Amino acid sequence: MTPAQRIRLARRHAGLSQAALAQAVGVQRSAVSHWEATLGKSPSAGHLRELALVTQVQFEWLATGRGRMTLSEDVAMDSVAAVDALLVDDPLELRLLAAFRESPTLARAPLVEVVEQLAAQRTGRVKPPEARKP
């Protein structure tokens, strides 16, 4: 099975249209169409991760075709990706992190820039422009 076929299968398994998947991942519908096309473009690793999260399939299966498409119920309950582990105890920081993770991919960089600007105004420190670029 090709990567494009796995993406289409994951999307259909989740009961999503191309438009709904695109909105959940933070891309245009045409990007999903390209990802599902036989000779289309491949998504970035970050978009693959978002696709796996949104469609609730294993990242390894989506990216490589190895392993099972979906996690068993026991494994799904017990597994937490290291990137999603919470190492924060401050409730306000948790809210900020949750808002960031729930925002569309395209909105994340501007969101970080707004928070950085507010922090700089509050502390009176201004970061050099090159430090703000991802």
KEPATI-396583 format. One record per residue: x, y, z of N, C-alpha, C, CB in turn. Coordinates in pm, whole numbers, padded with zeros to 5 digits, always signed. Glycine has a CB too. Example, Ala and Ser with C-alpha at 12.3 -4.5 7.8 and 13.67 -1.06 7.14 Angstrom:
2
+01319-00569+00780+01230-00450+00780+01320-00330+00780+01131-00447+00905;+01285-00225+00708+01367-00106+00714+01290+00003+00787+01408-00060+00572;
END
This chain:
134
+00084-00117+00000+00000+00000+00000+00089+00125+00000-00096-00001+00122;+00056+00219-00082+00136+00341-00095+00102+00439+00019+00111+00409-00231;+00191+00536+00043+00160+00638+00144+00029+00711+00115+00274+00739+00154;+00004+00742-00012-00120+00811-00049-00242+00726-00015-00119+00844-00200;-00233+00595-00040-00344+00505-00007-00366+00496+00144-00319+00365-00065;-00256+00495+00222-00269+00489+00368-00335+00616+00422-00132+00470+00434;-00299+00732+00366-00359+00858+00410-00509+00856+00380-00291+00979+00342;-00546+00813+00259-00687+00807+00221-00763+00710+00312-00702+00765+00073;-00702+00594+00337-00767+00493+00421-00785+00547+00564-00683+00363+00423;-00682+00612+00618-00692+00668+00753-00802+00774+00760-00556+00730+00796;-00809+00859+00658-00911+00964+00655-01051+00903+00650-00890+01057+00533;-01069+00805+00563-01201+00741+00551-01236+00664+00678-01204+00647+00430;-01137+00599+00736-01159+00524+00860-01207+00619+00971-01030+00451+00903;-01156+00742+00972-01196+00842+01070-01328+00909+01034-01087+00947+01084;-01381+00879+00915-01508+00936+00872-01499+01083+00837-01610+00917+00978;-01384+01125+00784-01362+01266+00753-01358+01290+00603-01233+01314+00817;-01409+01404+00561-01391+01448+00423-01251+01507+00410-01501+01551+00380;-01208+01530+00287-01078+01595+00269-01079+01734+00333-01044+01605+00119;-01190+01804+00320-01199+01940+00376-01192+01936+00529-01330+02008+00331;-01260+01840+00591-01260+01830+00737-01120+01793+00788-01363+01726+00784;-01054+01701+00719-00918+01663+00759-00823+01781+00743-00869+01542+00676;-00836+01851+00632-00750+01968+00608-00766+02071+00719-00782+02032+00471;-00889+02098+00758-00914+02196+00864-00854+02149+00996-01065+02221+00880;-00868+02020+01027-00815+01966+01153-00663+01971+01157-00863+01823+01174;-00599+01953+01041-00452+01952+01034-00396+02093+01017-00405+01862+00918;-00479+02185+00966-00434+02322+00948-00375+02350+00811-00334+02356+01052;-00427+02280+00709-00379+02301+00572-00501+02323+00482-00294+02178+00523;-00475+02355+00356-00582+02369+00257-00630+02231+00213-00533+02452+00135;-00755+02223+00168-00809+02096+00120-00725+02040+00005-00954+02113+00075;-00672+02129-00077-00591+02084-00190-00466+02009-00144-00550+02204-00276;-00412+02042-00026-00296+01970+00026-00332+01825+00053-00243+02037+00156;-00448+01802+00114-00492+01665+00141-00513+01592+00009-00623+01664+00225;-00570+01660-00088-00590+01600-00220-00457+01559-00282-00664+01697-00312;-00355+01645-00271-00222+01613-00323-00162+01493-00249-00128+01734-00310;-00180+01490-00116-00125+01380-00036-00187+01247-00075-00146+01406+00112;-00314+01250-00117-00385+01127-00152-00370+01089-00299-00531+01141-00118;-00314+01176-00380-00298+01150-00523-00183+01053-00548-00273+01281-00599;-00198+00972-00652-00097+00873-00686+00040+00935-00706-00137+00798-00810;+00048+01043-00778+00176+01110-00803+00185+01243-00729+00195+01132-00954;+00113+01253-00619+00108+01378-00544+00227+01395-00452-00018+01385-00465;+00224+01505-00381+00331+01538-00286+00309+01463-00156+00336+01691-00260;+00418+01444-00082+00409+01379+00049+00401+01484+00158+00532+01285+00072;+00327+01456+00265+00321+01552+00376+00452+01553+00453+00205+01519+00470;+00477+01662+00521+00594+01672+00609+00575+01578+00728+00618+01820+00658;+00681+01555+00803+00671+01470+00922+00573+01531+01022+00811+01452+00988;+00575+01662+01035+00482+01729+01126+00337+01710+01085+00513+01876+01133;+00312+01720+00954+00176+01698+00906+00137+01551+00919+00163+01744+00759;+00233+01460+00898+00203+01318+00919+00162+01293+01064+00325+01230+00883;+00232+01357+01156+00199+01342+01298+00058+01392+01324+00300+01419+01386;+00024+01509+01270-00111+01563+01286-00215+01471+01224-00121+01703+01225;-00184+01417+01105-00276+01323+01039-00301+01202+01128-00219+01279+00904;-00194+01147+01185-00208+01030+01271-00292+01062+01395-00070+00977+01314;-00269+01178+01455-00346+01217+01573-00494+01237+01539-00289+01345+01633;-00520+01308+01432-00658+01339+01394-00735+01213+01354-00660+01440+01279;-00671+01125+01280-00739+01004+01232-00727+00887+01329-00682+00963+01098;-00648+00905+01436-00629+00805+01541-00573+00674+01487-00761+00779+01612;-00468+00687+01405-00394+00570+01358-00251+00581+01406-00400+00557+01201;-00180+00470+01403-00041+00472+01445+00044+00551+01345+00013+00329+01460;+00131+00635+01399+00219+00715+01314+00307+00624+01228+00307+00808+01400;+00365+00519+01287+00454+00430+01212+00382+00369+01093+00508+00319+01303;+00259+00325+01113+00184+00266+01002+00159+00371+00894+00049+00207+01052;+00118+00489+00934+00088+00594+00837+00213+00633+00759+00030+00716+00907;+00327+00644+00828+00450+00689+00763+00518+00580+00682+00546+00740+00866;+00514+00455+00730+00594+00349+00666+00515+00229+00617+00697+00302+00760;+00395+00212+00669+00316+00093+00634+00345-00025+00726+00343+00054+00491;+00439-00008+00818+00470-00118+00912+00378-00112+01033+00619-00111+00956;+00357-00227+01094+00276-00233+01215+00128-00232+01184+00310-00118+01305;+00051-00213+01290-00095-00211+01277-00143-00070+01245-00163-00262+01407;-00255-00064+01176-00311+00067+01143-00356+00139+01270-00429+00052+01044;-00430+00070+01353-00481+00133+01475-00423+00065+01597-00634+00128+01478;-00419+00138+01706-00370+00083+01832-00478-00005+01893-00330+00196+01929;-00436-00111+01962-00533-00189+02038-00584-00101+02151-00470-00324+02092;-00700-00131+02204-00758-00047+02309-00666-00038+02431-00895-00103+02350;-00604-00149+02470-00514-00148+02587-00393-00060+02562-00469-00291+02620;-00334-00072+02444-00215+00007+02411-00251+00154+02402-00152-00041+02279;-00365+00185+02343-00408+00324+02330-00427+00388+02466-00537+00334+02249;-00478+00314+02561-00501+00368+02695-00370+00389+02770-00592+00276+02774;-00270+00304+02744-00145+00308+02818-00037+00393+02754-00094+00171+02837;-00051+00426+02626+00060+00495+02561+00036+00645+02555+00081+00440+02422;+00142+00716+02586+00145+00861+02575+00274+00895+02503+00135+00933+02716;+00260+00963+02389+00380+01002+02315+00461+01097+02401+00342+01069+02180;+00594+01083+02396+00681+01169+02478+00656+01316+02448+00828+01134+02453;+00628+01348+02322+00605+01486+02286+00478+01541+02350+00598+01501+02135;+00383+01453+02383+00257+01497+02442+00257+01488+02594+00144+01415+02388;+00365+01437+02652+00372+01426+02798+00373+01565+02860+00497+01345+02841;+00299+01579+02967+00293+01709+03034+00392+01714+03148+00151+01737+03085;+00482+01810+03142+00581+01829+03246+00560+01965+03309+00724+01814+03191;+00434+02005+03317+00398+02139+03361+00301+02128+03477+00337+02223+03245;+00323+02204+03584+00226+02203+03694+00148+02334+03705+00296+02175+03824;+00191+02439+03640+00123+02567+03648-00004+02564+03563+00218+02683+03602;-00122+02588+03624-00248+02582+03550-00255+02679+03432-00363+02610+03644;-00198+02798+03448-00199+02894+03336-00111+02847+03221-00152+03033+03384;+00003+02789+03255+00092+02736+03151+00024+02620+03079+00227+02691+03212;-00050+02537+03154-00124+02427+03092-00229+02479+02995-00191+02340+03201;-00298+02587+03033-00399+02646+02944-00333+02697+02816-00473+02761+03015;-00218+02762+02831-00146+02814+02715-00102+02700+02624-00024+02896+02760;-00050+02594+02682-00007+02478+02604-00125+02412+02533+00064+02377+02695;-00237+02398+02603-00357+02338+02542-00407+02424+02427-00468+02321+02647;-00408+02555+02444-00453+02645+02337-00361+02633+02215-00457+02791+02386;-00230+02625+02240-00134+02609+02130-00160+02478+02056+00011+02613+02184;-00174+02368+02129-00193+02236+02065-00326+02226+01991-00185+02126+02170;-00426+02299+02036-00557+02293+01972-00568+02387+01852-00666+02325+02072;-00475+02480+01839-00482+02575+01729-00433+02509+01600-00398+02701+01759;-00486+02553+01485-00440+02498+01357-00291+02522+01338-00520+02561+01241;-00227+02435+01266-00083+02443+01244-00040+02579+01192-00039+02334+01147;-00115+02635+01100-00078+02764+01041-00090+02879+01139-00163+02791+00919;-00166+02861+01246-00186+02969+01343-00084+02963+01457-00326+02962+01400;-00006+02859+01464+00083+02840+01578+00197+02941+01584+00140+02701+01575;+00265+02966+01474+00377+03061+01476+00329+03201+01514+00447+03065+01338;+00219+03251+01455+00172+03384+01497+00130+03385+01645+00053+03428+01410;+00074+03276+01693+00037+03268+01834+00159+03282+01924-00035+03136+01863;+00266+03214+01891+00390+03223+01969+00446+03365+01963+00495+03122+01917;+00442+03426+01845+00493+03562+01831+00415+03661+01918+00487+03607+01685;+00283+03645+01927+00202+03732+02011+00241+03716+02157+00051+03701+01993;+00256+03592+02202+00294+03567+02341+00433+03623+02369+00290+03416+02371;+00526+03606+02276+00661+03662+02294+00658+03814+02304+00752+03619+02179;+00577+03878+02220+00566+04024+02225+00506+04071+02357+00481+04074+02108;+00403+04002+02402+00343+04038+02531+00442+04020+02645+00217+03954+02558;+00518+03912+02641+00618+03887+02745+00727+03994+02742+00680+03746+02728;+00767+04033+02622+00871+04136+02609+00822+04270+02663+00915+04150+02463;+00697+04303+02636+00640+04428+02687+00632+04426+02839+00501+04452+02627;+00596+04312+02891+00580+04298+03037+00713+04308+03109+00512+04164+03071;+00816+04247+03052+00947+04244+03118+01036+04360+03076+01016+04114+03089;+00999+04428+02967+01081+04537+02917+01199+04488+02836+01130+04620+03031;+01206+04358+02812+01315+04302+02731+01265+04281+02589+01367+04168+02793;+01347+04312+02494+01313+04291+02355+01413+04195+02296+01310+04425+02275;+01362+04086+02240+01451+03987+02178+01492+04036+02040+01384+03848+02169;+01615+04004+01999+01654+04039+01862+01567+03964+01762+01805+04008+01837;+01537+04022+01644+01448+03958+01547+01490+03816+01511+01441+04041+01421;+01620+03789+01498+01663+03653+01458+01631+03550+01565+01814+03651+01430;+01618+03588+01690+01586+03495+01798+01439+03455+01794+01619+03557+01934;+01357+03534+01728+01213+03505+01724+01175+03414+01611+01135+03632+01713;+01260+03397+01514+01227+03313+01398+01249+03166+01433+01312+03353+01275;+01150+03078+01393+01165+02935+01422+01273+02870+01341+01038+02863+01398;
END
